[in-house]
């Protein structure tokens, strides 16, 4: 599988292995049926990692598969099963597998929660989430807002807050000149980066309106939009035409392979996340790894991760506020100041802290 969830699970598995644990990943044979998947493909076009044991096994829509996988893991009797939960759609699949595993009266099940209440609401979300949480023994939330959401579904089981660790698996830092050259960009411009799957809640429209600001237009700036459309692209392309931005944008709306991520971040001066809804974001943790300043909106857990005026800006989800912060950044040359601060701030987000938080919850679960 490709994308942030797969990258997270692989990196977490390596940290457990580093701590001396034996780890197996049960990944998807089918994650989303094609009718529900907005992208071009769910699968990576590069080889699977050779240092991990990964079984391609779980079909999210086939109940017979859930029974087979649940019974297989129940028989194996692992000490700990970790389920990453990000979408109620997965509640029936994960909830059934978890119930079957618990039949061995040995395995403890902990869920790392990206979201419990999704950004884009659908009928049946709460029913599916309740079905999922019932067999779970403990929770790790990666933002305070998600930790509070747990209360709506479970008030008793152990839970902890541990921020999303650094995404340090996209390679070492490279120089700006090398990154600019690799991407074929003009070094006379400074670059802003909007990175990741494009969904309506991520606020690309706010950023486009902000970037159309007349004072920003006078500066030698270009906006890189790097990520695949997971929402209808038409409104965004129409907005770009309406605002006359086409010549000021670098648009790369294919999926960005893991090995190319480094160049996009290292070529950019600031990473912009103008989200309208959020809990936490893996993009901030990629930015920290590459020691890049950030602009985020005052939504969900983002202000917890990005200290305002220290490693970047926290603004309201408003185009004029985004534009004003960008003008402050580029006219006052704050890159060096913010970048230096990211080096100190990122020390908080180690993978060992996440593993230790999971160990702690594990010890608090009674079997």
C-alpha positions as CSV (number, residue, x, y, z in Angstrom):
1,X,0.0,0.0,0.0
2,X,1.0,3.6,-0.5
3,X,0.3,6.8,1.4
4,X,0.8,8.2,4.9
5,X,-1.0,5.4,6.8
6,X,1.2,2.7,5.2
7,X,4.4,4.8,5.8
8,X,3.3,5.3,9.5
9,X,2.7,1.6,10.1
10,X,6.0,0.6,8.5
11,X,8.0,3.1,10.5
12,X,6.2,2.1,13.7
13,X,7.0,-1.6,13.0
14,X,10.7,-0.8,12.6
15,X,10.7,1.0,16.0
16,X,9.2,-2.0,17.8
17,X,11.7,-4.2,16.1
18,X,14.5,-1.8,17.2
19,X,13.1,-2.3,20.8
20,X,13.5,-6.1,20.4
21,X,9.9,-7.1,19.5
22,X,8.8,-9.5,16.7
23,X,6.4,-7.7,14.4
24,X,4.1,-8.7,11.6
25,X,2.0,-6.3,9.5
26,X,-1.3,-7.5,8.1
27,X,-2.0,-5.1,5.3
28,X,-4.9,-4.8,2.8
29,X,-5.6,-6.9,-0.2
30,X,-8.4,-4.4,-0.7
31,X,-8.5,-1.2,1.3
32,X,-11.3,0.6,-0.5
33,X,-13.7,-0.6,-3.2
34,X,-13.0,1.3,-6.3
35,X,-16.4,3.1,-6.1
36,X,-15.3,4.7,-2.8
37,X,-11.7,5.4,-3.7
38,X,-11.2,8.9,-5.2
39,X,-7.5,8.5,-6.3
40,X,-5.9,6.6,-9.2
41,X,-4.6,3.6,-7.3
42,X,-4.2,2.4,-3.7
43,X,-1.0,0.5,-4.4
44,X,2.7,1.5,-4.5
45,X,4.6,1.0,-7.7
46,X,7.9,0.4,-5.9
47,X,9.0,-2.8,-4.2
48,X,7.8,-3.8,-0.7
49,X,10.3,-3.2,2.1
50,X,12.5,-6.3,2.6
51,X,13.2,-5.7,6.3
52,X,9.5,-6.1,7.3
53,X,7.1,-9.1,7.4
54,X,4.0,-7.9,5.6
55,X,1.1,-10.2,4.8
56,X,-1.3,-8.9,2.1
57,X,-4.5,-10.2,3.7
58,X,-7.3,-7.9,4.8
59,X,-10.3,-7.2,2.5
60,X,-12.3,-4.3,4.0
61,X,-15.6,-5.3,2.5
62,X,-15.6,-9.1,2.7
63,X,-17.0,-10.5,6.0
64,X,-15.7,-14.0,5.2
65,X,-12.3,-12.5,5.0
66,X,-12.7,-10.8,8.4
67,X,-13.6,-14.1,9.9
68,X,-10.6,-15.8,8.4
69,X,-8.1,-13.1,9.4
70,X,-9.6,-12.8,12.9
71,X,-9.4,-16.5,13.5
72,X,-5.9,-16.7,12.2
73,X,-4.6,-14.0,14.5
74,X,-6.6,-15.4,17.4
75,X,-4.8,-18.7,16.9
76,X,-1.4,-17.0,16.7
77,X,-1.9,-15.4,20.2
78,X,0.1,-12.3,19.7
79,X,0.7,-10.4,23.0
80,X,-0.3,-7.1,21.3
81,X,-2.4,-6.2,18.3
82,X,-2.3,-2.5,17.2
83,X,-5.0,-1.2,14.9
84,X,-4.7,2.2,13.3
85,X,-8.2,3.8,13.0
86,X,-8.9,6.8,10.8
87,X,-12.3,6.2,9.2
88,X,-15.7,4.8,10.4
89,X,-15.9,2.8,7.1
90,X,-13.3,0.5,8.6
91,X,-15.3,0.0,11.8
92,X,-17.1,-3.2,10.6
93,X,-14.0,-4.9,9.3
94,X,-11.7,-3.9,12.2
95,X,-14.4,-4.4,14.9
96,X,-15.1,-7.9,13.7
97,X,-11.5,-8.9,13.5
98,X,-10.8,-7.5,17.0
99,X,-13.8,-9.4,18.5
100,X,-12.5,-12.7,17.0
101,X,-8.9,-12.1,18.3
102,X,-10.2,-11.5,21.8
103,X,-11.5,-15.0,21.9
104,X,-8.0,-16.2,22.7
105,X,-8.1,-14.5,26.1
106,X,-4.5,-13.5,25.7
107,X,-4.0,-10.7,23.1
108,X,-4.5,-7.1,24.1
109,X,-5.7,-4.7,21.4
110,X,-4.7,-1.0,21.3
111,X,-5.9,1.4,18.6
112,X,-3.9,4.4,17.5
113,X,-6.5,7.0,16.6
114,X,-6.1,9.4,13.7
115,X,-9.7,10.3,14.0
116,X,-12.8,9.0,15.7
117,X,-15.2,11.6,14.3
118,X,-14.3,12.0,10.6
119,X,-13.6,15.3,8.7
120,X,-16.3,14.4,6.1
121,X,-19.4,13.0,7.8
122,X,-21.5,10.2,6.4
123,X,-24.6,8.4,7.5
124,X,-23.8,5.6,9.9
125,X,-20.5,6.9,11.1
126,X,-21.2,6.8,14.8
127,X,-22.8,3.3,14.6
128,X,-19.6,1.9,12.9
129,X,-17.3,3.7,15.3
130,X,-19.2,2.3,18.3
131,X,-19.0,-1.2,16.8
132,X,-15.2,-0.7,16.4
133,X,-14.4,0.6,19.9
134,X,-16.3,-2.0,21.9
135,X,-13.6,-4.8,21.6
136,X,-10.6,-2.3,21.9
137,X,-8.7,-2.5,25.1
138,X,-6.9,0.9,25.0
139,X,-6.3,4.0,22.9
140,X,-3.5,6.3,21.8
141,X,-4.7,9.6,20.5
142,X,-2.3,11.9,18.6
143,X,-4.0,15.1,19.4
144,X,-5.9,16.5,22.4
145,X,-9.1,17.0,20.3
146,X,-9.2,13.2,19.4
147,X,-8.5,12.3,23.0
148,X,-11.6,14.3,24.0
149,X,-13.6,12.6,21.2
150,X,-12.9,9.2,22.8
151,X,-15.2,10.2,25.7
152,X,-18.2,10.2,23.4
153,X,-17.6,6.5,22.8
154,X,-15.8,5.1,25.8
155,X,-15.2,6.6,29.3
156,X,-13.5,3.6,31.0
157,X,-10.7,2.1,29.0
158,X,-7.1,3.4,29.3
159,X,-6.0,6.0,26.9
160,X,-3.1,8.4,26.4
161,X,-2.0,11.3,24.3
162,X,1.1,10.9,22.2
163,X,1.7,13.3,19.3
164,X,2.3,12.0,15.8
165,X,6.1,11.1,15.6
166,X,8.4,12.5,12.9
167,X,8.1,11.1,9.5
168,X,11.8,10.5,9.2
169,X,11.6,7.7,6.6
170,X,11.7,9.9,3.5
171,X,15.4,10.3,3.4
172,X,18.1,12.7,4.7
173,X,17.9,16.5,4.1
174,X,19.4,17.7,0.8
175,X,20.5,21.3,0.0
176,X,18.0,23.7,-1.5
177,X,20.1,23.9,-4.7
178,X,20.1,20.1,-5.1
179,X,16.3,19.9,-4.6
180,X,15.6,22.8,-7.0
181,X,17.8,21.2,-9.6
182,X,16.1,17.8,-9.1
183,X,12.7,19.3,-9.6
184,X,13.7,21.5,-12.5
185,X,12.7,24.7,-10.7
186,X,14.0,28.3,-11.2
187,X,16.3,29.1,-8.2
188,X,15.5,32.8,-8.5
189,X,12.1,32.2,-6.9
190,X,11.2,31.2,-3.3
191,X,8.7,28.4,-2.9
192,X,5.6,27.6,-0.8
193,X,4.5,24.0,-0.6
194,X,0.9,22.6,-0.3
195,X,1.6,18.8,0.0
196,X,-0.6,15.7,0.2
197,X,-3.9,14.4,-1.1
198,X,-6.2,17.3,-2.1
199,X,-9.5,17.0,-0.2
200,X,-12.0,19.9,0.3
201,X,-11.4,20.0,4.1
202,X,-7.7,20.8,3.5
203,X,-8.5,24.3,2.3
204,X,-6.5,24.6,-0.9
205,X,-9.1,27.2,-2.0
206,X,-8.2,29.4,0.9
207,X,-4.6,29.2,0.0
208,X,-5.2,30.0,-3.6
209,X,-7.3,33.1,-2.6
210,X,-4.5,34.1,-0.2
211,X,-1.8,33.7,-2.9
212,X,-3.8,36.0,-5.2
213,X,-3.0,38.9,-2.8
214,X,-1.6,41.9,-4.7
215,X,1.4,42.4,-2.4
216,X,2.3,38.7,-2.6
217,X,2.0,38.9,-6.4
218,X,4.9,41.4,-6.4
219,X,7.3,39.1,-4.6
220,X,9.4,36.4,-6.4
221,X,7.2,33.5,-5.1
222,X,5.8,30.3,-6.6
223,X,3.3,28.0,-5.0
224,X,3.9,24.2,-5.4
225,X,0.8,22.1,-5.2
226,X,2.0,18.5,-4.9
227,X,-0.5,15.8,-4.4
228,X,-3.3,13.8,-6.0
229,X,-6.8,15.1,-6.2
230,X,-9.1,13.2,-3.9
231,X,-11.9,15.7,-4.5
232,X,-13.3,17.1,-7.7
233,X,-10.5,19.0,-9.4
234,X,-12.8,21.2,-11.5
235,X,-13.6,23.9,-8.8
236,X,-9.9,24.3,-8.0
237,X,-8.9,24.6,-11.7
238,X,-11.7,27.1,-12.3
239,X,-10.6,29.1,-9.2
240,X,-7.0,29.2,-10.5
241,X,-8.2,30.6,-13.8
242,X,-10.5,33.1,-12.2
243,X,-7.7,34.4,-10.0
244,X,-5.1,34.4,-12.8
245,X,-2.7,32.3,-10.9
246,X,-1.7,29.7,-13.5
247,X,1.7,31.2,-14.2
248,X,2.6,31.5,-10.5
249,X,1.9,27.8,-9.7
250,X,3.8,24.6,-10.1
251,X,1.1,21.9,-10.2
252,X,2.1,18.3,-9.7
253,X,-1.2,16.5,-9.0
254,X,0.0,12.9,-9.3
255,X,0.9,10.9,-6.3
256,X,4.3,11.8,-5.0
257,X,6.4,8.6,-4.5
258,X,8.2,8.3,-1.2
259,X,11.6,8.7,-2.7
260,X,10.6,12.1,-4.3
261,X,9.2,13.7,-1.1
262,X,12.6,15.0,0.1
263,X,13.0,17.2,-3.0
264,X,9.6,18.9,-2.6
265,X,10.2,19.8,1.0
266,X,13.9,20.8,0.7
267,X,13.1,23.1,-2.3
268,X,10.5,24.9,-0.3
269,X,10.8,27.8,2.3
270,X,7.5,27.2,4.1
271,X,4.9,24.4,4.2
272,X,1.3,25.6,4.2
273,X,-1.6,23.6,5.7
274,X,-4.7,25.8,5.4
275,X,-7.0,23.2,6.7
276,X,-10.7,23.8,7.5
277,X,-10.9,20.7,9.6
278,X,-8.2,18.6,11.2
279,X,-7.1,16.5,14.1
280,X,-3.4,16.2,13.4
281,X,-1.4,15.8,10.2
282,X,1.5,13.7,9.0
283,X,2.6,16.6,6.8
284,X,3.7,18.7,9.8
285,X,5.9,15.8,10.9
286,X,7.5,15.6,7.5
287,X,8.1,19.3,7.7
288,X,9.7,18.9,11.1
289,X,12.0,16.2,9.8
290,X,13.2,18.5,7.0
291,X,13.4,21.4,9.4
292,X,10.9,23.6,7.5
293,X,8.8,26.4,8.8
294,X,5.0,25.9,8.6
295,X,1.8,27.8,8.4
296,X,-1.2,26.0,9.8
297,X,-4.7,27.0,10.7
298,X,-6.2,27.2,14.2
299,X,-8.0,23.9,13.8
300,X,-8.0,20.6,15.8
301,X,-4.6,19.6,17.0
302,X,-2.5,21.6,14.6
303,X,-1.8,24.5,17.0
304,X,-0.5,21.9,19.5
305,X,2.2,20.9,17.1
306,X,3.2,24.2,15.5
307,X,4.0,26.9,18.2
308,X,2.9,30.3,16.8
309,X,5.8,32.7,15.9
310,X,8.3,30.1,16.9
311,X,8.4,27.5,14.0
312,X,5.8,29.2,11.9
313,X,2.3,30.6,12.1
314,X,-1.1,29.6,13.4
315,X,-3.9,31.6,11.8
316,X,-7.6,31.4,11.4
317,X,-8.8,29.5,8.3
318,X,-9.2,32.8,6.4
319,X,-7.6,33.8,3.1
320,X,-6.6,37.3,4.3
321,X,-5.0,35.9,7.5
322,X,-3.0,33.4,5.5
323,X,-1.9,36.1,3.1
324,X,-0.8,38.4,6.0
325,X,1.3,35.6,7.6
326,X,3.0,34.8,4.3
327,X,3.8,38.5,3.7
328,X,5.3,38.6,7.2
329,X,7.4,35.5,6.5
330,X,8.8,36.6,3.2
331,X,9.3,40.3,3.7
332,X,10.9,39.9,7.1
333,X,13.1,37.0,6.0
334,X,12.0,34.7,8.9
335,X,13.1,31.4,7.3
336,X,16.4,31.1,9.2
337,X,14.8,31.9,12.6
338,X,11.9,29.5,12.2
339,X,14.0,26.7,10.7
340,X,16.5,26.9,13.6
341,X,13.6,26.5,16.0
342,X,12.2,23.4,14.3
343,X,15.5,21.7,15.1
344,X,14.8,22.1,18.8
345,X,11.0,21.5,18.6
346,X,11.2,18.3,16.6
347,X,13.1,16.5,19.5
348,X,9.6,16.1,21.1
349,X,8.4,13.8,18.4
350,X,10.5,10.6,18.5
351,X,9.1,7.1,17.6
352,X,10.5,5.7,20.9
353,X,8.0,8.0,22.7
354,X,5.1,6.5,20.8
355,X,6.3,2.9,21.4
356,X,6.7,3.7,25.1
357,X,3.2,5.2,25.3
358,X,1.9,2.0,23.7
359,X,3.9,-0.2,26.2
360,X,2.4,1.9,29.1
361,X,-1.2,1.4,27.9
362,X,-0.4,-2.3,27.4
363,X,0.6,-2.6,31.0
364,X,-2.6,-0.9,32.2
365,X,-4.9,-3.4,30.4
366,X,-6.1,-6.3,32.4
367,X,-6.7,-9.6,30.4
